Amino acid sequence: MNKLLYAKNKLKNGNHTLVICADCDTIISDQNGIRPLLEASEVIGSASDIFAADKIVGKAAALLYVLIGAKAVFAQVLSQQAKDVFDRFGIEYEYETLTDQIVNRRGDGLCPMEQAVQNVEEPNQAKQAILEALRKLKSKQP
């Protein structure tokens, strides 16, 4: 079975939010948001054979997938901006639903991570923008 299909089946059948196959290792998360992908990017290191299945992929996540060198990504929900990133960087992708944008958890605006990378086109800059946005969000919590 190919690794993208394996990750996709694991995501759907296990009710997970993220499954990454990196070389011979599999990383699985049930947490929402972009943090699991950020954490996985630190663990993956120099893996060369990366395939992922993700619940929601916006531009922020797409740029992180570029940064870690993903070969292919399946998204249950994919934003148009993420699709554009994958096309620009030559990453294969599949999706179930294509959406104009990724909204925040309240459903009343753009996702904060998408806001953070709105004017960013380079993966390294995106990671820094995401980390800064997460830091700001954390400092606002009571």
N, C-alpha and C positions, 0 to 999 in steps of 0.2 A: 504494500500500500504506500502511495506517495506521502511525503511528510505533510503537505498542505491538507490533504484529505484526512489524514490522521488527526491533525490539530483541529480541523473543522468538526470532525465527529466528536472529539473529546470535549470541545466547547459546547456543542449542542446537547449531547447526551449526558454530560455531567453538570449542566447548568452553571458552567464557569463563566467568568468574564474575560479571561485571557488564557491562551495556551500558546506557548512558544516552543518549537522544536529547534534546538541549537546543537548542531553536530549530533552527538548521541544523547544529549540531555533534554529533558522536557521540563519546562517551567509552567506551573498552573497557578492561577489566582482566581479567587472568588470576590476580590475587592473591586469596588467601583472606582471610576476616575482614572487619571493618568499615572498615579503613583506606582501601581504594579509594573507598568511598562518602564518607568524610570528605574525602578529597582532592578528589573530584569536586565536593563541595559548595562548596569554596573556588574552584574553576575556573568553575563555572556562573554565579556572580554573580547577575545580574538576568535570567536567561533566563526566559521566560514560558511556554514550550511544552515541558514536561519529561515524558518517558515513559521508564520503566526496566524492564529485565528483570534479575533477580538470582537467583543460585543459592539463597541462604538468606535469608529475611527474618523476623527476630524483632522484638520490640517496639523494641529500640534502633534498628535500621535503619528501621523504620516511622516512628518519630518524626523521624529525619533526613530521610526522604522528605517528611514534612509540612513540615519546616523549609525545604527547598529548593523547595517548591511543586509537587511532582510531581502531574500530572493523573491518571496511571494507572501501576500497577506490576504486572508479572508476576513471580511467585516459583515456582521449582521446589518449594521447601519454604517454607511459611508457617506461623508459629505462631498459635495462637488469639489471643494478646495482640496480635500485629501486625494481625490481622484486625479486632479490636476498635478499634484505633487508626485504621485506614483507614475503618472505618464511622463513627467519631466525627467525623473530620475531612473526610469526604466525598470520599475518594480512591478512584477505581475500582481494582479489582484482579482478578487472575486467579491461580490457582495450580494446581499438579499434586497436591501432597500437603499436607494440613493436619495439623499436629502440636500436641500439648499444649504443648510447650516446645522450645527450642533447647538442645541439650546441648553441653558443652565438647568439645574435640577428642579428649580421652581417653575420652569417653563415660561418665564416672563422676560427672557432676554438671551443674549448670546452666552455660551459657555465661557467662563473666565479664562480657560486655557486657549480657547480660540481667539479671544480678545488679545491675549498676551502675544500671539504670533501673527496677528492680523497683517502687520507690515513687515514680517520677517520671511525671508526666502531661503536662508542657509540653515542647515541642520544644527551646526554648533551654536549659532546665535539663538535658534529656537530653544535648545535645551536650557540655555542661560535664562531666556525670557520665561520659560515655564517654571524653572526653579524660583525665580524672583516672584512670579505670580503666586506660587504656592506659599512662599514665605509671607507675602502680604496677607493672603487669606488666613493663614495660621495666626498671624498677629491680631487679626480682627476677632478671633474666636474668644468667648469669655473664659 
